[in-house]
Amino acid sequence: MGALDTIRVGIIGCGTNAINKHIKNLRPLKDVELVAFCDVNKQQAEEVKRLYGSSNAKAYTDYRKMLEDQSIDVIHIATHNRLHAELSIAAMEAGKHVMCEKPMAMSTLECRQMLDASERTGQKITIGYQYRFRTDLLYLHHLRREGALGRVYMAHSHFYSNSGGPGRGLFYRKEEQGGGPLIDLGSHALDATLWAMNNYNVKSVFGKTNHGLMEKEKRYDHIKEISVEDSGVAFINMEDGATIILGASWRLHLAQAGAPAVTLVGEDQGASCYGNMIINGVGNGEPWVKEIGQEEMSQALNLDPSESHACRQIKQWMTCIREDKAPLVTPEQAMKVSQVLEAIYQSAESGKLIEL
Ligand SMILES: NC(=O)c1ccc[n+]([C@@H]2O[C@H](COP(=O)([O-])OP(=O)(O)OC[C@H]3O[C@@H](n4cnc5c(N)ncnc54)[C@H](O)[C@@H]3O)[C@@H](O)[C@H]2O)c1
C-alpha cells in the first residue's frame, strides 16, 4: 500500500460496538473509507451502510462474499466472541488486516490459531483493548517504564459494573461468549494491568465466580437462558513473585463501580488510575499522596486531551497499516489475557489453583 492510498475498511457485525466505537472513530479519519458492512441481520447491515457507508459501499449478510472483494484492505470484527477466531482467520486468509474486538477469542487454542494465521499470511491483527489508550493508563505505563515505581510486586485490577449486564441476549450464554463479566469487562482490566506492569509471565491463577444475582437479568423479556457469572474474582501469581488481584462484575452491591481501574504497587511508589492518577509514597519518614490531573498527564505525554481512548486506538491502528508498524495491542499480549481468563474459569469450576 502506498503512503497516500486510501484505506478501505469493511465491518463484520454491525451492532452496538461497531456503531459506537469502530464506525464512530473510523468515519472522521482522512483517507479511510467505510466500504462494506456485513451482518446476519440484513436490515441492520443495509441501515448501517446507508447511514455511515461511503457512496459506493455494499451491504452483505454472508462474510465470505464480503471477503471476496479484493479492494478491501482491513476488516473490523464486532460480532459476539464465538465468531472472533473464525472470522479473523478467514479475513487474514483473504489478504485483509484485522482489528478484532476483545476478547481475542474464547480459548487459548483459538487465539493460537489466529496468531498462526497472521504469521502465515503476513496480515496484521490487533484486538480492541482500547482502554490502554486512556490518558491515566498511558501515564501509569510511562511511570512504570521510567522506573518511578520501583519493582512492581502487586496490582489491583478491576472493572465493576453494579447496574446489570449488557442486555443483549448472546452475552448471557457461555457457549457464545466464553463467560460473563470476567471475560467481558475483566479482560479490559487484565489487559491494561499486564501491559502497565510489562509482565506477561503468569505462573498460576485461582478464580471464583458468583451467580446469585443473574436471575435479575431476566427483567429483559428476550433473556431466557443465563449460563454466565454475575461477578468474579481471581488471584494471579506471576513467575517473579508479583501478584494481581482481578475483579469484574455486571451486578455487585458495591458503590465504587465504573470503568477499569488499575493500581500498581511498587517498592518505591504506588500509583492508582481512576481517570485521574493518585501516586503515593513515603518521604522523610512521612507518607505522601499526590493527585495528577488530566491536563498534566496529557501535557507530559503530548496527548490531545480531546481524543477518546477508542479514537486513539483506531488512529494508531490505521497508522500502523499505512506505515507497516506493529500495533500497540499485539496478538501475543491479547492471547495471554485470554489464556489467563480461561484458567480463571477452569479454576472457578474445579476449585483448584491452575498452573499456566
Ligand atoms: N472494546 C469494547 O469496549 C467493547 C464494548 C462492547 C462490545 N465489545 C465487543 O464487541 C463484540 C460485539 O458486541 P456488541 O455489543 O456490538 O454486540 P451486538 O449484539 O450489539 O452486535 C453484534 C452484531 O453481530 C451480528 N452478527 C452475529 N453473527 C454474525 C455473523 N455470522 N456475521 C455477521 N454479523 C453477525 C449480530 O447480528 C449483531 O448485529 C463482542 O465481542 C464484545 O465483547 C467490545
The ligand as a Gaussian input file, in Angstrom:
#p B3LYP/6-31G(d) Opt

LIG

0 1
 N      -13.994000      -2.823000      23.274000
 C      -15.073000      -2.609000      23.992000
 O      -15.075000      -1.811000      24.926000
 C      -16.335000      -3.345000      23.657000
 C      -17.575000      -2.821000      24.027000
 C      -18.726000      -3.542000      23.682000
 C      -18.613000      -4.751000      22.998000
 N      -17.384000      -5.221000      22.655000
 C      -17.236000      -6.478000      21.917000
 O      -17.824000      -6.325000      20.628000
 C      -18.430000      -7.541000      20.205000
 C      -19.871000      -7.269000      19.803000
 O      -20.564000      -6.722000      20.891000
 P      -21.850000      -5.794000      20.652000
 O      -22.135000      -5.202000      21.988000
 O      -21.658000      -4.902000      19.496000
 O      -22.938000      -6.913000      20.306000
 P      -24.237000      -6.724000      19.420000
 O      -25.078000      -7.912000      19.702000
 O      -24.824000      -5.369000      19.629000
 O      -23.708000      -6.781000      17.911000
 C      -23.214000      -7.946000      17.307000
 C      -23.685000      -7.955000      15.864000
 O      -23.085000      -9.061000      15.201000
 C      -24.032000      -9.595000      14.279000
 N      -23.666000     -10.959000      13.879000
 C      -23.846000     -12.127000      14.551000
 N      -23.392000     -13.161000      13.821000
 C      -22.887000     -12.649000      12.670000
 C      -22.274000     -13.215000      11.517000
 N      -22.080000     -14.536000      11.388000
 N      -21.904000     -12.376000      10.521000
 C      -22.109000     -11.055000      10.609000
 N      -22.695000     -10.450000      11.673000
 C      -23.066000     -11.237000      12.699000
 C      -25.347000      -9.506000      15.050000
 O      -26.470000      -9.617000      14.195000
 C      -25.201000      -8.134000      15.722000
 O      -25.731000      -7.096000      14.908000
 C      -18.254000      -8.536000      21.369000
 O      -17.151000      -9.351000      21.123000
 C      -17.950000      -7.636000      22.574000
 O      -17.109000      -8.267000      23.536000
 C      -16.259000      -4.539000      22.966000

